[in-house]
């Protein structure tokens, strides 16, 4: 995808999480950030309020999508993890 100049979308927790949850950022996003040397644009969604994890029922509501400030490449992987965790 990167060679074709396409965007790659990754959920850093590895799955949907409950709103306001403090769940560890998975190592895959850290590894990709370190090796691809590209900026990351964090995106927050509130879909967890309406589409619960492992839930069949979906509730009506407006899902908000928020594009946050880009994180430039080159940060220490540990610092990058902390930064993503703080934003989520």
C-alpha atoms as one frame of an Amber mdcrd trajectory, in Angstrom:
protein
   0.000   0.000   0.000   2.810   2.411   0.857   4.552   1.794  -2.477   1.262
   2.633  -4.231   0.995   5.840  -2.165  -2.170   4.612  -0.454  -3.108   5.317
   3.127  -2.920   2.600   5.745  -5.460   2.584   8.568  -4.529   0.803  11.796
  -6.336   0.620  15.113  -3.489   0.934  17.646  -5.331  -1.117  20.278  -5.784
  -3.963  17.796  -9.576  -3.914  18.155 -12.450  -1.711  19.205 -12.309  -0.646
  22.830 -14.869   0.751  25.233 -14.945   4.557  25.426 -12.540   6.006  28.001
 -10.694   2.661  28.275  -7.000   2.664  29.019  -5.792  -0.299  26.988  -2.193
  -0.921  25.926  -1.167   0.200  22.462  -0.200  -2.897  20.475   3.369  -3.307
  19.224   2.379  -3.500  15.529   1.738   0.243  15.227   5.068   0.946  16.941
   6.945  -1.393  14.590   5.322   0.105  11.489   6.066   3.646  12.672   9.705
   2.758  13.294  10.331   0.952   9.991   8.176   2.844   7.489   9.519   6.305
   8.400   6.255   8.092   7.601   4.133  10.530   9.542   1.153   9.186  11.456
  -2.180  10.994  11.587  -4.033   9.819  14.705  -7.796   9.571  14.318 -10.280
   9.367  17.192 -13.734   7.850  16.748 -16.538   7.565  19.285 -18.251   4.587
  17.666 -17.800   2.583  20.870 -20.736   4.464  22.335 -23.040   2.950  19.694
 -21.304  -0.226  18.494 -20.094  -2.119  21.526 -17.282  -4.646  21.316 -18.651
  -8.191  21.005 -22.204  -6.807  20.931 -24.802  -7.717  18.327 -27.075  -4.721
  18.984 -26.110  -1.398  17.464 -27.600   1.785  18.921 -28.488   4.900  16.916
 -26.353   7.983  17.222 -23.848  10.183  15.454 -20.332   8.850  15.181 -17.707
  11.565  15.402 -14.366  11.270  13.659 -11.559  13.587  14.737  -8.292  13.897
  12.812  -5.524  14.920  15.215  -2.209  16.648  14.507   0.246  14.506  12.523
   3.133  12.871  14.353   6.291  13.222  12.314   8.624  10.257  11.771  11.841
   9.770  13.707  10.662   9.729  17.314  11.999   7.159  19.740   9.541   4.190
  19.612   8.917   4.385  23.374   8.117   8.098  23.160   5.863   7.460  20.139
   3.920   4.814  22.131   3.433   7.228  25.041   2.302   9.976  22.691  -0.280
   7.744  20.979  -1.498   6.409  24.338  -2.000   9.945  25.634  -3.993  10.951
  22.536  -6.289   7.946  22.624
